Amino acid sequence: MSQDVYVIGVDYGSDSVRSVILNARNGEEIASSVFEYPRWKKGLYCNAGVNQFRQHPLDYVEGLEFTVKNSLEKAGPEVAKRVKGLSVDTTGSTPVAVDETGTPLALNPQFAENPNAMFVLWKDHTSIKEADEINRHATKFETNYLQYVGGIYSSEWFWAKLLHVFRADEAVRSATASWVEHCDWLPFLLTGGTDVKDIKRGVCSAGHKGLWAKEFNGFPPNDFFATLDPLLDGFTAKLPADTYAADQAAGNLSAEWAERLGLSTEVVVGISAFDAHMGAVGGQIEPYYLSKVMGTSTCDMLVVPTEEFGDKLVRGICGQVPGSVIPAMIGLEAGQSAFGDIYAWFKNLLAWPLQFVEDADLRKSIESGIIKELSEAAAKLPLHEDDELAVDWLNGRRTPDASQLLKGAIKGLNLGSDAPAIFKALVEASCFGARAIVDRFIEEGVPVKGLIGVGGVAKKSPYIMQVMANVMNMPIKIHKSEQTCATGAAMFAATAAGIYNNVEQAMEAMGQGFDVEYHPIPEHVAYYAKRMEQYNAFGKFIEETK
């Protein structure tokens, strides 16, 4: 590469979107910007009591324009002239109903305030009933259409959410031309798409959440969905049979978006994927090392060379999809429905009285230090087998064996149970839940050689990462990058733009490496092994009595 060229990675999280500009030659971060979704921040269109979490497309559009422009302003005009590619990652499954032009219905005046016309966020669990119906329905067919998603369909995914919205809202159903993942809609938007039939679906979203598989010649046949509910009759005809890996180009930036962002129409827009999948690449994933993207939830990614994987079918995970992470490998996804959200819930619980403190700065100062103080206090506690014990299913269980009906629980409470002791139990529970995923992979014949930690919790929480290493009885190395998901998107942008021949080359050239590694403390390993047995027994009790 004779001169510096630049790429942009855009990462859509649950609460905000961030953009980074990287030097494609060496991965150096030139500029970045973050935008918090204003409507989401106000709690609009959500009802946590019924697990409804919706996001307005304007939050996404405004965030895209602001963060890219702001980053370019920081980087300067010479950098803007040399931007060659842009790729996006998003949460998922986060689909939306669109009209014939591919426009989300909520961007049309008649649906502007209708939550059913908005993006159904990954953690929206309003479709538990529909997911259960899909699971029971699938047993009636000779072909197991759930075989590549671990055998269990989740309420967090594409078809369950579509069926729920169609049943709940006739007006939205009548206006829907197609149902599109957030990550698939954005490249269509940026390339100036105007016909819903031109939306390119990524193999990541379609394979892990939409039941797409090459072995099925695409999505399951119409008969599967029509006999599930007549409302879905004919819907697969609205979806393409082909999908694309994220190293491919979706097209070039449209004239409108080039002008809005301050870029050239020569900028290549890559096919998008989910945040954890691109985050695994940004975190320099390697075969048999479990990449744990740890934020509000966790998404655990494992890649295995195709020729070594054979014909395995791994039970109870979120899918095994060729090319969903690295094009030449099988991508396996698992994760926990709540991770950082557990700590945030406990912090908010403790902070409830602070609303009565009039001094806003004092209130903010106290609240911001709660997790740090809890972590330091919990780390000093002695370890006893009869300590308080928790199960981490506060937002249901994603893997192994998805069940969003499950609830979290704490046992062993007494009048001596203080905040650090309960926090310790919650941290241990989140790590036990992570261990259950590793155990499942190993039971299914997929070895796990080590752990890679990326995301906010991994970077900011030494106590939690040390407990993770102790519970797993294996080291966990933490990636240097503060923005692994956006960095991964930038690596894919560099590949889609032809700067690198494949994403492995982009990872090698642009990866920043690791700065911390946590090793198990031998005297703690035996304690956590016994506590893991207690966790499993407690979890079994909760499942049997739910």
C-alpha positions in Angstrom: 0.0 0.0 0.0 1.9 3.0 -1.3 -0.1 5.7 0.6 -2.5 5.8 3.5 -6.1 5.0 2.7 -9.0 4.9 5.2 -12.1 2.9 6.0 -15.1 3.6 8.2 -16.7 1.1 10.6 -20.1 1.9 12.0 -21.3 -0.1 15.0 -24.9 0.0 16.2 -25.3 -1.1 19.8 -28.4 -1.3 22.0 -28.1 2.3 23.3 -25.9 4.1 20.8 -24.1 4.0 17.5 -20.4 4.7 17.1 -18.3 5.3 14.0 -14.5 5.0 13.7 -12.2 5.9 10.9 -9.2 3.6 10.6 -6.0 3.7 8.6 -6.4 0.6 6.5 -2.7 0.2 6.3 -2.1 -0.4 10.0 -5.4 -0.1 11.8 -4.6 3.2 13.5 -7.7 4.9 14.8 -7.9 8.4 13.2 -11.2 9.6 14.7 -14.4 8.3 16.3 -17.8 9.5 17.4 -20.7 8.3 19.4 -24.4 9.1 19.2 -26.9 8.1 21.9 -30.4 7.3 20.5 -32.6 10.2 21.7 -35.9 8.4 21.5 -34.6 5.2 23.0 -33.0 7.2 25.9 -36.4 8.6 26.7 -37.8 5.1 26.9 -40.2 5.7 24.0 -42.0 2.8 22.3 -40.8 0.4 25.0 -42.6 -1.5 27.8 -40.2 -3.5 29.9 -43.0 -5.0 31.9 -44.0 -7.0 28.8 -40.5 -7.3 27.4 -41.3 -4.9 24.5 -38.2 -3.0 23.2 -38.6 -1.1 20.0 -36.3 1.4 18.3 -37.3 4.2 15.9 -35.5 4.2 12.5 -34.9 7.9 12.9 -32.6 7.1 15.8 -30.5 5.0 13.5 -30.5 7.4 10.5 -29.7 10.5 12.7 -26.9 8.5 14.5 -25.4 7.4 11.2 -25.2 10.9 9.7 -24.0 12.5 13.0 -21.2 10.0 13.8 -19.8 9.7 10.3 -19.8 13.4 9.7 -18.4 14.2 13.2 -15.6 11.6 12.7 -14.7 13.1 9.3 -14.7 16.6 10.8 -12.2 15.5 13.4 -10.1 13.6 10.8 -9.9 16.5 8.3 -10.6 16.9 4.6 -7.5 15.0 3.4 -8.6 11.9 5.2 -12.2 12.2 3.9 -10.8 12.3 0.3 -9.0 8.9 0.9 -11.9 7.0 2.5 -12.3 3.8 0.3 -14.9 1.7 2.2 -17.6 1.7 4.8 -19.3 -1.2 6.5 -21.8 -1.5 9.3 -22.6 -3.9 12.1 -25.8 -4.0 14.1 -27.5 -5.8 17.0 -29.6 -8.7 15.9 -32.0 -10.1 15.4 -33.5 -6.6 15.1 -35.9 -6.7 12.1 -38.4 -4.2 10.8 -41.4 -4.1 8.4 -40.7 -2.2 5.2 -42.9 -1.1 2.2 -42.3 -1.7 -1.5 -39.6 0.9 -1.6 -37.7 -0.8 1.3 -38.6 2.1 3.7 -39.3 1.1 7.3 -43.0 1.7 7.9 -42.3 4.0 10.9 -40.8 6.5 8.4 -44.2 6.9 6.8 -46.5 9.4 8.5 -49.3 7.0 9.3 -47.0 4.7 11.2 -44.6 7.3 12.8 -45.7 6.5 16.4 -46.6 2.8 16.0 -44.1 0.5 17.8 -45.1 -2.4 15.6 -43.8 -0.4 12.6 -40.4 0.1 14.2 -37.3 -2.1 14.6 -38.0 -4.9 17.0 -34.8 -4.9 19.1 -32.9 -8.1 19.8 -34.0 -8.3 23.4 -37.7 -7.8 22.7 -39.3 -11.0 23.9 -42.9 -10.3 23.0 -42.9 -13.3 20.7 -42.3 -16.0 23.2 -45.6 -17.7 22.3 -44.8 -17.6 18.6 -41.3 -19.1 19.1 -42.8 -21.9 21.1 -45.3 -22.6 18.3 -42.4 -22.6 15.8 -40.6 -25.2 17.9 -43.6 -27.5 18.2 -44.5 -27.0 14.5 -41.0 -28.0 13.3 -41.4 -31.5 14.8 -44.1 -32.2 12.2 -41.7 -32.1 9.2 -39.4 -34.8 7.9 -36.7 -32.2 7.4 -35.6 -30.6 10.6 -35.6 -26.9 9.6 -34.1 -26.0 13.1 -31.1 -28.2 12.8 -28.7 -25.4 12.0 -29.9 -23.1 14.8 -29.3 -25.5 17.6 -32.7 -27.2 17.4 -34.5 -24.5 19.3 -36.0 -21.3 17.8 -35.9 -18.2 20.0 -38.3 -15.3 20.6 -35.3 -13.0 19.9 -35.3 -14.0 16.2 -36.7 -13.1 12.8 -39.7 -15.3 12.2 -41.1 -15.3 15.7 -41.0 -11.5 15.7 -42.6 -11.3 12.3 -45.5 -13.6 13.3 -46.1 -11.7 16.5 -46.3 -8.3 14.7 -48.6 -9.7 12.0 -50.9 -11.1 14.6 -50.9 -8.0 16.7 -51.3 -5.3 14.1 -53.4 -5.7 10.9 -52.5 -2.3 9.6 -48.8 -3.0 9.8 -49.4 -6.5 8.3 -51.3 -5.1 5.3 -48.6 -2.5 4.6 -45.6 -4.9 4.9 -43.8 -5.7 1.6 -41.0 -7.5 3.5 -39.3 -8.0 6.8 -35.7 -6.9 7.0 -32.9 -7.1 9.5 -31.4 -3.8 10.6 -28.0 -4.9 9.3 -29.4 -5.7 5.9 -31.4 -2.5 5.6 -28.5 -0.1 6.2 -26.4 -1.0 3.1 -29.6 -0.8 1.1 -30.2 2.7 2.5 -26.6 3.9 2.0 -26.5 2.6 -1.6 -29.7 4.4 -2.5 -32.0 1.4 -2.8 -35.6 2.2 -3.8 -37.0 -1.3 -4.5 -37.4 -3.8 -1.7 -36.5 -6.6 -4.0 -33.0 -5.2 -4.3 -32.1 -5.7 -0.6 -29.2 -8.0 -0.2 -29.4 -10.3 2.8 -26.3 -11.2 4.7 -25.6 -14.9 5.3 -24.9 -13.9 8.9 -28.4 -12.6 9.6 -30.3 -15.0 7.4 -28.4 -18.1 8.6 -28.3 -17.5 12.3 -31.8 -16.0 12.8 -33.8 -16.6 9.6 -33.5 -20.4 9.1 -31.7 -19.8 5.8 -29.4 -22.7 4.8 -27.8 -23.8 1.5 -29.1 -27.3 2.2 -32.7 -26.0 2.1 -32.0 -24.0 -1.1 -32.7 -20.9 0.9 -35.3 -20.4 3.5 -37.7 -23.2 4.5 -40.5 -23.7 1.9 -43.7 -21.9 2.0 -45.6 -24.9 3.3 -43.6 -24.8 6.6 -44.8 -21.2 7.3 -48.3 -21.4 5.7 -49.2 -24.4 7.9 -47.8 -22.6 11.0 -50.1 -19.6 10.4 -51.9 -18.6 7.2 -50.7 -15.0 7.8 -47.3 -16.2 6.6 -48.6 -17.9 3.5 -46.5 -16.7 0.6 -44.1 -14.7 2.6 -41.0 -16.6 1.6 -41.6 -15.5 -1.9 -40.8 -11.9 -0.7 -37.3 -13.1 0.4 -34.4 -13.8 -1.9 -32.8 -17.2 -2.1 -29.3 -15.8 -2.2 -27.3 -14.4 0.6 -23.9 -12.7 0.9 -20.8 -12.8 3.1 -19.6 -9.6 4.7 -16.4 -9.5 2.7 -18.5 -8.6 -0.4 -19.7 -5.2 -1.6 -23.3 -4.2 -1.4 -22.6 -1.3 -3.8 -21.3 2.2 -3.8 -22.4 5.1 -1.6 -25.4 6.9 -3.3 -25.1 10.5 -4.4 -27.5 11.5 -1.7 -25.6 9.8 1.1 -22.2 10.9 -0.2 -23.4 14.5 0.0 -25.0 14.0 3.5 -21.8 12.4 4.9 -19.2 14.4 3.0 -17.8 11.4 1.1 -17.4 10.3 -2.5 -19.7 8.0 -4.5 -16.6 5.9 -5.1 -16.8 4.7 -1.4 -17.7 1.0 -1.4 -20.4 -0.1 1.1 -19.9 -3.6 2.4 -22.5 -6.3 3.1 -23.3 -6.0 6.8 -23.5 -8.5 9.7 -24.3 -8.6 13.4 -22.2 -6.8 15.9 -20.7 -9.8 17.6 -19.7 -11.5 14.4 -17.8 -8.4 13.2 -16.6 -7.8 16.7 -15.0 -11.2 16.7 -13.1 -10.2 13.6 -12.1 -6.9 15.2 -10.9 -8.9 18.2 -8.8 -11.1 16.0 -10.6 -14.4 16.4 -8.8 -17.6 15.6 -10.0 -21.2 15.3 -11.3 -22.8 18.5 -10.8 -19.6 20.6 -14.2 -18.5 21.9 -14.6 -14.7 21.2 -16.8 -13.3 23.9 -18.3 -9.9 23.0 -19.4 -8.7 26.4 -21.8 -5.8 26.7 -25.5 -5.6 27.8 -25.7 -9.3 26.7 -22.9 -11.6 25.5 -22.5 -13.1 22.1 -20.0 -15.8 21.9 -18.4 -16.6 18.6 -16.4 -19.7 17.6 -14.9 -20.4 14.2 -13.8 -23.8 12.9 -12.2 -24.6 9.5 -14.9 -26.1 7.3 -13.0 -29.3 6.6 -12.4 -29.9 10.3 -16.0 -29.4 11.3 -17.5 -32.2 9.3 -21.2 -32.9 9.7 -21.6 -31.9 13.3 -24.9 -30.4 14.5 -24.3 -28.6 17.8 -27.4 -28.6 20.0 -28.8 -25.6 21.8 -26.8 -22.8 20.3 -27.7 -19.8 18.1 -26.6 -21.3 14.9 -23.8 -22.8 12.8 -23.4 -20.9 9.5 -20.7 -21.2 6.9 -19.1 -17.8 6.3 -21.0 -15.9 9.0 -17.8 -14.7 10.7 -14.9 -15.6 8.4 -16.0 -16.6 4.9 -13.9 -19.7 4.7 -15.0 -21.1 8.1 -18.0 -22.3 10.0 -19.3 -19.6 12.4 -20.9 -20.9 15.6 -22.8 -18.5 17.8 -24.0 -18.7 21.4 -24.5 -16.2 24.2 -26.3 -14.9 27.2 -29.4 -12.8 27.0 -28.2 -10.7 29.9 -24.7 -9.9 31.1 -23.9 -6.3 31.6 -27.6 -5.8 31.9 -27.5 -7.8 35.1 -25.0 -5.4 36.7 -26.9 -2.4 35.4 -30.1 -3.8 36.9 -28.4 -4.2 40.3 -26.8 -0.8 40.1 -30.2 0.8 39.3 -31.7 -1.1 42.2 -29.2 0.3 44.7 -29.3 3.8 43.1 -33.1 4.2 43.4 -32.9 6.6 46.4 -30.6 8.9 44.5 -33.5 10.3 42.6 -34.3 12.3 45.7 -30.8 13.9 45.8 -31.2 17.4 44.4 -27.5 17.9 43.6 -27.3 16.4 40.0 -23.5 16.3 40.0 -23.4 14.5 43.4 -26.1 12.1 42.2 -24.2 11.3 39.0 -20.9 10.9 40.9 -22.3 8.4 43.3 -24.1 6.4 40.7 -21.1 6.2 38.4 -19.0 4.7 41.1 -21.3 2.0 42.3 -20.1 -0.9 40.1 -16.4 0.0 40.8 -16.9 0.0 44.6 -19.0 -3.2 44.5 -16.3 -4.9 42.4 -13.5 -4.0 44.8 -15.6 -5.0 47.9 -16.7 -8.3 46.3 -13.1 -9.2 45.3 -12.1 -9.1 49.0 -14.8 -11.4 50.2 -13.8 -14.9 51.4 -15.0 -17.8 49.3 -17.4 -20.2 50.9 -19.5 -23.0 49.3 -22.6 -21.8 51.1 -22.3 -18.2 49.8 -25.3 -16.6 48.1 -25.9 -18.3 44.7 -27.6 -16.8 41.7 -28.8 -17.9 38.3 -28.3 -15.4 35.5 -31.5 -15.8 33.5 -32.9 -12.3 34.3 -33.7 -11.8 30.7 -34.3 -15.4 29.9 -31.7 -17.9 28.6 -30.2 -17.6 25.2 -27.9 -20.6 25.3 -27.5 -23.4 25.8 -31.1 -24.4 25.0 -33.0 -21.1 24.5 -35.9 -20.4 26.8 -37.1 -16.8 27.3 -39.6 -18.0 29.9 -36.9 -18.6 32.5 -36.3 -16.1 35.2 -33.3 -15.2 37.3 -33.1 -16.1 41.0 -30.9 -15.8 44.1 -30.8 -18.2 47.0 -29.0 -18.4 50.3 -30.0 -14.9 51.4 -29.9 -14.0 55.1 -29.7 -10.9 57.2 -26.0 -10.8 56.6 -26.4 -10.6 52.8 -25.1 -7.2 51.9 -24.7 -5.5 48.5 -21.2 -6.8 47.8 -22.2 -10.4 48.6 -25.2 -10.2 46.3 -23.1 -8.6 43.6 -20.5 -11.4 43.9 -23.3 -13.9 43.4 -24.5 -12.1 40.3 -21.0 -11.9 38.8 -20.4 -15.6 39.5 -23.8 -16.5 38.0 -23.0 -14.6 34.8 -19.7 -16.5 34.6 -21.4 -19.8 35.3 -23.7 -19.1 32.5 -20.7 -18.5 30.2 -19.2 -21.8 31.4 -22.3 -23.7 30.5 -21.8 -22.5 26.9 -18.2 -23.8 26.8 -19.3 -27.1 28.4 -22.0 -27.5 25.7 -19.4 -27.0 22.9 -17.1 -29.5 24.4 -19.9 -32.0 24.9 -20.8 -31.7 21.3 -17.3 -32.4 20.1 -16.1 -28.8 19.5 -13.0 -28.0 21.6 -12.5 -24.6 23.1 -8.8 -23.8 23.4 -9.0 -20.4 25.1 -11.1 -17.2 25.4 -10.9 -13.8 23.8 -12.7 -11.0 25.7 -13.9 -7.9 23.8 -16.5 -5.2 24.6 -17.1 -2.8 27.5 -17.3 -5.3 30.3 -14.1 -7.0 29.3 -12.2 -3.8 29.1 -13.5 -2.1 32.3 -14.1 -4.9 34.8 -10.9 -6.7 36.0 -12.9 -8.4 38.9 -15.4 -9.9 36.5 -12.7 -11.1 34.1 -10.7 -12.7 36.9 -13.8 -14.6 38.1 -14.4 -15.6 34.4 -10.9 -17.1 34.2 -11.4 -18.9 37.5 -14.8 -20.3 36.6 -13.6 -21.4 33.1 -10.3 -22.7 34.3 -8.7 -21.2 31.2 -7.0 -17.9 30.4 -8.9 -15.0 28.8 -7.0 -12.4 26.8 -8.5 -9.0 26.4 -8.3 -7.2 23.1 -6.7 -3.7 23.1 -9.3 -2.0 21.0 -12.0 -0.1 22.7 -14.2 -0.5 19.6 -13.8 -4.1 18.4 -17.1 -4.2 16.7 -16.6 -1.0 14.7 -13.0 -2.1 14.0 -14.3 -5.4 12.7 -16.7 -3.5 10.4 -13.8 -1.4 9.2 -11.8 -4.6 8.4 -14.7 -5.9 6.4 -14.9 -2.5 4.7 -11.3 -2.8 3.7 -11.9 -6.2 2.3 -15.1 -5.3 0.4 -13.2 -2.3 -1.1 -10.5 -4.5 -2.4 -7.7 -3.1 -0.2 -7.2 -6.7 1.1 -7.9 -10.0 -0.7 -9.6 -11.5 2.4 -10.6 -10.6 5.9 -7.8 -12.6 7.4 -5.3 -10.3 5.7 -7.2 -7.3 7.0 -7.1 -8.7 10.5 -3.4 -9.3 10.4 -2.6 -5.8 9.1 -5.2 -3.8 11.1 -5.4 -5.8 14.3 -4.1 -4.1 17.5 -3.4 -7.2 19.6 -4.1 -7.8 23.2 -3.1 -5.9 26.3 -4.2 -7.9 29.3 -4.5 -11.6 30.0 -6.2 -13.1 33.0 -5.2 -16.6 34.3 -7.1 -18.9 36.6 -6.0 -18.7 40.3 -5.4 -22.4 41.1 -6.7 -22.3 44.7 -10.0 -20.7 43.4 -10.6 -23.3 40.6 -11.8 -26.1 42.9 -14.2 -23.7 44.7 -15.8 -22.6 41.4 -16.0 -26.2 40.1 -18.2 -27.1 43.2 -20.1 -23.8 42.8 -20.8 -24.7 39.1 -22.4 -27.9 40.3 -24.6 -25.9 42.6 -25.5 -23.5 39.8 -26.5 -26.4 37.5 -28.7 -27.9 40.3 -30.3 -24.6 41.1 -30.9 -23.9 37.4 -32.5 -27.3 37.0 -34.8 -26.6 40.0 -35.9 -23.3 38.4 -36.6 -24.9 35.1 -38.7 -27.7 36.7 -40.7 -25.3 38.8 -41.2 -22.4 36.3 
